[in-house]
């Protein structure tokens, strides 16, 4: 049972969680503080955390900490638990698989669930052409393999990424990622033959989609040359860069140019995929059929799984043994993915994403109308952003953003920041969040902004 419109409990394979914001202590409470002190002593300092709690349970629209505080979850573990934390379908499927086996390595002894996940991805991703899929562990790993496949298929080396892009933390994906801090600083040298182009950012460039595409294509052609390019890699809606929704016409024109020049068009749908934007994949909003689609995050509702899916002739380019990995397509993760896909298909979650979108956008735009510090409100589905600015100059206001986010967290509402300039709060609630928690979370945000 999932709950969307009242405070009935979420059944999540364990004790039911009351769908309420509840603060019994200041954050962090004493038990969470103890865990965080142990974290500081045992875990590498480079691993930060956004919310000062030690989580012990989660489900529906809440995360509960070790001190009994219940926080409204507007982050979904960075767009991972889209179908709800500890979704009953997922819990049952993973538990059943756990009794059978946890690992054989698909490259040693294949199993059917990997194949069924691949079949589902081939069916659900945009386009009715023949497709193949391969499974990995993380979004960054999948992006790297998509580039490998494109290079093998084209015999070319250059790869185009975009301003404000985020594609991961491995060496190649750091090269593809635009933002220096905290993702790249001091970690070079990075992989070569990666080039950056301007992206459509309507709030700041004021260009139409076709004009933004023409600008990007002209720069790519002059600086790299179409004949040298293996792939263009782009997030249909940029994630860490600030939930930037491109102007209409940008992506189709870019994809058409790639097609005309034999360049593999790769859509990084790691954050935008699997019902997050109110469609299976964000590419569908723009009428684009990518050659390759990269997925992770919401694919398995919290278990580590990622994939590359695409045109059969491109996907079949690598030689036998050229793709794979010890844990890729782990049977527990495959079981979780199949149950998660069932939830998206049969529990009305795509429609729920659109309902959440309406509530978020309407409410935030009402705030924007009375507070010029909220410069832009944008997004699709349950992937919405508020960009904060200095109203006198329109310059990004990262300090205000940080204060608002910190105030929300202190009041028991989990929000995440993002953006190249650090001036965006992003809203990524689980699709199982009840309406009253969504509205209460926005109440807290509005109060925090008024007091900032």
Buried (B, 14 or more C-beta within 10 A) or exposed (E): EBBBEEEBBBBBBEEEBBBBBEBEBEBBBEBBBBBBEEBEEEEEEEEEEBBBBBBBBBBBBBBBBBBEBBBBBBBBBBBBBBBBBBBBBBBEBBEEBEEEEEEEBBEEEEBEBBBBBBEBBBEBBBBEEEBBBBBBBBBBBBBBBBBBBBBBBBEBBBBBBBBBBBBBBBBBBBBBBBBEEEBBEEEEEBBEBBBBBBBBBBBBBEBBBBBBBBBBBEBBBEEBEBEEBBBBBBBBBBBBBBBBBBBBBBBBBBBBBBEEBBBBBBBBBBBBBBBBBBBBBBBBBBEBBBBBBBBBBBBBBBBBBBBBBBBEEBBBBBEEEEBBBEBBBBBBBBBBBBBBBBBBBEBBBBEBBBBBBEBBBEBBEEBBEEBEBBBBBBBBBBBBBBBBBBEEEBEBBBEBBBBBBBBBBBBBBBBBBBBBBBBBBBBBBBBBBBBBBBEBBBBBBBBBBEEB
